[in-house]
Amino acid sequence: MKVPAYKSEKKRGEVTAFLALIFVLLVGFTGSMMESASLQSAKSYRRADMNCAMESVFAEYQRDMLEEFDLFVLDASYESSDYSEEKIFDRLSYYGASGMEQTMKRVQLLTDYNGAALEDQIAKYMKSKYGLSSLNPFDEDEDVWKERADEAEESVKIEDRVNEELAGILSENEQELPTENNPLPNMQRVASTPLTELVMPEGKEVSDASVTSDTLVSGRTLQRGYGDFSDKAKQESLSKILLDEYLLGHFDTAVEEDGADGTLKYEMEYLLAGKNSDRENLNAVLKRLLMLRFAPNYAFLQQDAAKQAEAQSLALTLCSLIAFPVASEAVAQALLLAWALGESVMDLRSLMKGGKVPLVKSTETWQLSLTGLMTLGTEDDHGEGVDAEEGLDYKGYLRGLLLLENKTNLILRTEDLIELCMRNEKGLTWFRADHCVYRMEVASTVRLRRGITYTFNTYYTYQ
């Protein structure tokens, strides 16, 4: 049966319209895909531009900080003394992020959260240096040093009790010990004399450098960052021992002072004491070291029969001169305590001249005679302190004190010293630790075309 011509033409027209519609849809779909790909490409390019710019900005790290303290920071003041996020945005634009509206979403400075950024960087540096995660590469035990500190406090209490008992016995009986051949009066004078006057090596002057607390990081109002980065990176844990080793490796002591004029020379002593002058810091640290040495020295005397007999003999002689032998035992104990104190002074002299002192004394390493107590600290005192072959040097004893110090205090004081060093030793008078950026996240808004805008965030931190 033959199909009429008009029906055939109609069917062909329907097919043509359908194919045309399919073609239009395909063209539209292809166009939308191309547009989408073009937009995504534009977004990727702008993200790449921003990433490159961010890395370039952070590559402008403060080089003196890296050379001196092995720390990466971005100085947001750009040597102007004024913290400015706009200057960071200008540098981002310079490095290829132009044509974008930048907003600082969050930023962490070196001093934020009690120096959390500083602690994080020190942890990364020390673990990288020693190839460790949490192991202790140093033969140090915090509990051992705490025990020594407790023993020192107990020895001081014993000394106070013995002296009070002796003073009470003599007062009740209206007696006074003779001053001739009696080292106790001189040791009372020694105990009240600043240790810097007793233990510094001949010819070495005590530094008179000082600082004003309200100019330090720990004493002034600081520039603050904002925002929480806990979702981006977990802060590295820093053990006290690794922190202590970092400090000992980057800061000077009174034995090896090398500071510039106008800054504190006894840096480790400042970290431990936190006073405003070198003299105060050194005296405070020496006092703590004296107590750490006093306890084992007194313990040794309690076990040395020969030295106990010598003290008892002198005590009996002094008491016999006033016809009051009943006080001889109390006098003997007072002499042993004074002897331990005198030996501790000699130990500090050994340390301050760069020598070593054993933790536990022996007959061979004991330095001071009982009669030497009468001239200690006088013009007739010529004892310099002996360097023992085995023992700890000054830094070794400071390492023990560092283990006993609060970590937060050490971090804050470290920031003080970093800033002092950068300003006074490096001559960067504009430098402020609270202007140093450690990490930040920037929100960028860019106009693509035909009114389309794209907003994205870029994060960067020093690793």
C-alpha positions in Angstrom: 0.0 0.0 0.0 1.5 3.3 -1.0 1.8 6.1 1.7 0.4 9.4 0.7 3.0 12.0 -0.1 1.7 14.5 2.4 2.0 12.0 5.3 5.6 11.2 4.4 6.5 14.9 4.3 4.9 15.4 7.7 6.8 12.5 9.3 10.1 13.8 7.9 9.4 17.2 9.3 8.8 15.7 12.8 12.1 13.9 12.6 13.9 17.0 11.6 12.4 19.0 14.4 13.3 16.3 16.9 16.9 16.2 15.6 17.1 19.9 15.7 15.9 19.9 19.3 18.5 17.3 20.2 21.1 19.3 18.5 20.2 22.4 20.4 20.2 20.5 23.7 23.6 19.1 22.9 25.0 22.5 21.9 23.6 23.9 25.2 25.0 21.1 27.2 28.4 21.4 25.6 28.4 25.1 26.1 27.4 24.8 29.8 30.2 22.2 30.2 32.7 24.4 28.6 31.5 27.3 30.7 31.7 25.3 33.8 35.2 24.0 32.9 36.2 27.5 32.1 35.0 28.8 35.5 36.7 25.9 37.3 39.9 26.5 35.4 39.7 30.2 36.4 39.1 29.3 40.0 42.1 26.8 39.9 44.3 29.5 38.4 43.3 32.0 41.0 43.8 29.4 43.8 47.2 28.6 42.3 48.1 32.3 42.2 47.1 32.7 45.8 49.0 29.6 47.0 52.1 30.8 45.1 51.7 34.3 46.6 51.2 32.9 50.1 54.4 30.8 49.9 56.3 33.7 48.5 55.2 35.9 51.4 56.2 33.4 54.0 59.5 32.9 52.2 60.3 36.4 53.4 60.9 35.0 56.9 63.1 37.0 59.3 66.5 35.7 58.5 68.2 36.7 61.7 65.7 34.8 63.7 66.5 31.7 61.7 70.3 32.2 62.0 70.3 33.0 65.7 67.4 30.8 67.1 66.5 28.4 64.3 63.0 29.8 64.1 60.9 30.7 61.1 58.6 33.8 61.5 57.2 36.4 59.2 57.7 40.0 60.4 54.3 41.6 59.8 55.7 45.1 60.5 58.2 44.8 57.6 60.8 46.6 59.7 58.5 49.5 60.5 57.6 48.8 64.2 53.9 48.8 63.2 52.0 45.6 62.8 49.9 45.7 59.7 47.8 43.1 57.9 47.5 45.5 55.0 51.3 45.2 54.4 50.9 41.4 54.1 48.0 41.9 51.6 50.2 44.2 49.6 52.9 41.6 49.4 50.4 39.0 48.4 49.3 41.2 45.6 52.9 41.8 44.6 53.5 38.1 44.3 50.6 37.4 42.0 47.4 37.6 44.1 46.4 40.9 42.6 42.8 41.6 41.6 41.5 39.9 44.8 39.9 41.3 47.9 41.8 39.8 50.8 40.5 39.4 54.4 42.4 37.9 57.3 40.3 35.1 58.6 42.6 34.1 61.4 46.3 34.6 62.4 48.6 33.3 65.1 51.5 35.4 66.3 54.7 34.1 68.0 53.5 35.3 71.4 49.9 34.1 71.3 48.6 31.6 73.9 51.7 32.0 76.1 54.1 31.4 73.2 52.4 28.3 71.8 53.9 29.0 68.4 57.3 29.3 69.8 56.9 26.0 71.7 55.6 24.3 68.6 58.6 25.4 66.5 61.2 24.5 69.2 59.6 21.0 69.3 59.8 20.5 65.6 63.4 21.8 65.5 64.6 19.6 68.4 62.9 16.5 67.1 64.3 17.1 63.6 67.8 17.7 65.1 67.8 14.5 67.2 65.5 12.4 65.0 63.1 11.7 67.9 59.4 11.7 68.6 59.2 11.5 72.3 62.4 9.7 73.4 64.8 11.4 75.9 68.3 11.7 74.4 69.7 13.1 77.6 70.5 11.4 80.8 68.4 13.6 82.9 65.6 12.6 85.4 63.3 15.3 86.6 62.3 13.2 89.7 66.0 12.9 90.7 66.4 16.7 90.7 63.1 17.2 92.5 64.4 14.8 95.2 67.6 16.8 95.4 65.7 20.0 95.8 63.6 18.5 98.5 66.7 17.4 100.3 68.1 20.9 100.0 64.9 22.3 101.7 65.2 19.7 104.4 68.8 20.6 105.1 67.9 24.3 105.4 65.3 23.3 108.0 67.8 21.3 109.9 70.2 24.2 109.9 67.6 26.6 111.2 66.6 24.1 113.9 70.2 23.5 115.1 71.0 27.2 115.2 67.8 28.0 117.1 68.6 25.2 119.6 72.1 26.4 120.1 71.0 30.0 120.5 68.4 28.9 123.0 70.8 26.9 125.1 73.4 29.7 125.2 70.7 32.3 126.0 69.1 30.3 128.8 72.4 29.9 130.5 73.6 33.5 129.7 76.6 32.2 127.8 78.5 33.2 124.6 80.9 31.2 122.6 84.4 32.7 122.3 85.2 34.4 119.0 88.8 33.3 118.8 89.3 30.2 116.7 85.6 30.0 116.3 84.5 29.9 112.6 80.7 30.4 113.4 80.7 34.2 113.5 82.5 34.4 110.2 80.2 31.9 108.6 77.2 34.0 109.8 78.7 36.9 107.9 79.4 34.7 104.8 75.7 33.6 104.9 74.5 37.2 104.7 77.0 38.2 101.9 75.8 38.2 98.3 77.2 35.1 96.6 78.5 37.1 93.6 81.0 38.7 96.1 82.1 35.3 97.3 82.4 33.1 94.2 83.3 35.1 91.1 86.8 34.3 89.7 89.4 36.9 90.4 89.4 39.6 87.8 85.9 38.9 86.6 83.4 41.6 87.2 79.7 41.0 87.7 77.6 42.5 84.9 75.5 45.5 85.9 73.2 45.2 82.8 69.5 45.6 83.5 66.2 45.9 81.6 62.9 47.5 82.3 60.2 44.9 82.7 57.4 46.9 81.0 59.4 46.9 77.8 59.7 43.1 77.7 57.3 40.7 76.0 56.3 39.3 79.4 55.6 42.8 80.9 53.9 44.8 78.2 50.5 44.8 76.4 50.9 42.7 73.3 49.5 42.6 69.8 47.2 39.6 69.6 46.3 37.2 66.8 42.8 35.7 66.6 41.1 32.5 65.5 41.6 28.9 66.5 43.8 26.7 64.3 43.1 23.4 66.1 41.3 22.1 63.0 44.4 22.7 60.8 47.3 21.4 62.8 47.9 19.8 66.2 50.6 21.5 68.2 53.7 19.5 68.7 54.3 18.3 72.2 57.5 19.6 73.7 59.1 17.7 76.6 60.8 19.8 79.3 64.1 18.1 78.5 64.0 19.0 74.8 63.1 22.6 75.7 65.9 22.8 78.2 68.5 21.5 75.7 67.3 24.1 73.2 67.7 26.9 75.7 71.2 25.7 76.8 72.2 25.5 73.1 71.0 29.0 72.2 71.6 31.2 75.3 74.7 32.2 77.3 75.5 31.7 80.9 77.4 33.8 83.4 80.4 31.5 82.8 80.4 32.1 79.1 78.8 35.5 78.8 78.8 37.0 75.3 76.1 39.6 75.3 76.2 43.0 73.7 76.1 46.3 75.7 72.6 47.3 76.7 71.2 43.8 77.0 71.3 41.0 79.7 74.5 39.0 79.5 73.5 36.2 81.9 70.7 34.8 79.7 70.3 31.4 81.2 70.2 33.0 84.7 67.4 35.3 83.5 65.4 32.3 82.2 65.7 30.7 85.6 65.1 33.7 87.8 63.3 36.3 85.7 64.8 39.3 87.5 65.5 42.7 85.8 69.2 42.7 86.2 72.1 40.4 85.7 73.3 40.8 89.2 69.9 39.8 90.7 69.5 36.9 88.3 73.0 35.5 89.1 72.6 35.9 92.8 69.2 34.1 92.7 70.6 31.2 90.6 73.8 30.9 92.8 71.6 30.7 95.9 69.7 27.8 94.4 72.9 26.1 93.4 74.3 26.6 96.9 71.3 24.8 98.4 71.7 22.0 95.9 75.3 21.5 97.0 74.6 22.2 100.7 72.5 19.0 101.1 74.9 16.4 99.8 77.9 18.1 101.5 76.1 18.0 104.8 75.2 14.4 104.2 78.8 13.5 103.5 79.9 15.1 106.7 77.4 13.0 108.6 79.1 9.9 107.3 82.7 11.0 107.6 83.9 9.9 111.1 87.2 11.8 110.8 85.5 15.2 110.0 82.9 14.6 112.7 85.6 14.0 115.2 87.3 17.2 114.1 84.1 19.2 114.6 83.4 17.6 118.0 86.9 18.4 119.1 86.7 22.0 118.2 83.2 22.2 119.7 84.4 20.8 123.0 87.3 23.2 123.0 85.1 26.2 122.5 82.6 25.0 125.2 85.4 24.3 127.6 86.7 27.8 127.4 83.3 29.1 128.7 83.0 26.1 131.1 79.8 24.9 129.4 80.6 21.5 127.9 76.9 20.5 127.8 76.5 22.6 124.6 79.3 20.8 122.8 77.0 18.5 120.8 74.9 21.4 119.5 78.0 23.4 118.7 79.4 20.4 116.8 76.3 20.2 114.7 76.4 23.9 114.0 80.0 23.6 112.9 79.2 20.7 110.6 76.4 22.7 109.0 78.7 25.7 108.6 81.4 23.5 107.2 78.9 22.1 104.6 77.9 25.7 103.7 81.6 26.7 103.3 82.3 23.7 101.1 79.3 24.7 99.0 80.8 28.1 98.5 84.0 26.5 97.3 81.9 24.3 94.9 80.3 27.4 93.4 83.8 28.9 92.9 84.8 25.8 91.0 81.7 26.0 88.8 82.1 29.7 88.1 85.6 29.3 86.8 84.4 26.5 84.4 85.3 23.5 86.6 83.3 20.4 87.5 81.9 19.5 90.9 80.8 15.9 91.7 77.2 15.4 92.8 78.4 13.4 95.8 81.7 14.3 97.6 84.4 12.0 98.8 87.4 12.5 101.0 89.5 13.1 97.9 87.2 15.7 96.4 86.5 17.6 99.6 88.1 21.1 99.4 87.7 23.1 102.5 89.3 22.5 105.9 87.5 23.3 109.1 90.0 26.0 110.0 89.5 27.4 106.5 86.0 28.5 107.5 87.5 31.3 109.6 89.1 33.0 106.6 86.4 32.2 104.0 85.3 35.4 102.3 88.0 37.6 103.9 91.1 39.2 102.5 93.1 36.1 103.6 90.9 33.8 101.5 92.8 32.6 98.5 90.8 29.4 97.7 89.7 29.3 94.0 87.9 26.0 93.9 89.1 22.7 92.5 88.1 21.2 89.2 87.1 17.5 89.7 87.7 15.0 86.9 84.2 13.6 87.3 81.1 15.7 88.0 78.9 18.3 86.5 80.0 21.7 85.2 78.0 24.9 85.6 75.7 24.1 82.6 75.1 20.6 84.0 73.8 22.1 87.3 71.7 24.6 85.3 70.2 21.7 83.4 69.0 20.4 86.7 67.5 23.7 87.7 65.8 24.0 84.3 64.0 20.7 85.0 62.5 22.2 88.1 61.3 25.4 86.4 57.8 25.9 85.1 57.7 25.4 81.3 55.3 28.4 80.7 57.7 30.7 82.5 60.6 29.5 80.5 58.7 30.1 77.2 57.7 33.6 78.1 61.2 34.5 79.2 62.6 33.0 76.1 60.5 35.4 74.1 62.0 38.3 76.2 65.5 37.2 75.4 64.8 36.7 71.7 63.5 40.2 71.4 66.4 41.7 73.4 68.9 39.9 71.3 67.3 41.0 68.0 67.1 44.6 69.1 70.4 45.1 70.9 72.8 42.5 69.5 71.5 42.4 65.9 70.6 46.1 65.8 67.0 45.5 64.7 65.5 48.2 66.9 62.1 47.9 65.3 61.8 44.1 66.1 58.9 43.0 68.3 58.1 39.3 69.0 54.4 40.0 69.0 54.6 41.2 65.4 55.9 37.9 64.1 53.4 35.7 62.2 53.6 31.9 62.5 50.5 30.8 60.7 47.5 32.5 59.0 44.5 31.9 56.9 43.3 34.4 54.3 39.8 34.6 52.7 40.1 35.8 49.1 37.2 37.0 46.9 37.8 37.3 43.2 35.5 38.4 40.4 35.6 36.0 37.5 33.2 37.3 34.8 29.6 38.4 34.2 29.2 39.2 37.9 30.3 35.8 39.1 32.5 36.0 42.3 34.5 33.2 43.9 35.6 33.2 47.6 38.1 30.7 48.9 40.4 30.3 51.9 44.2 29.8 51.8 46.1 28.5 54.9 49.8 28.5 55.5 52.1 27.7 58.4 55.8 27.2 58.9 56.6 23.5 59.2 
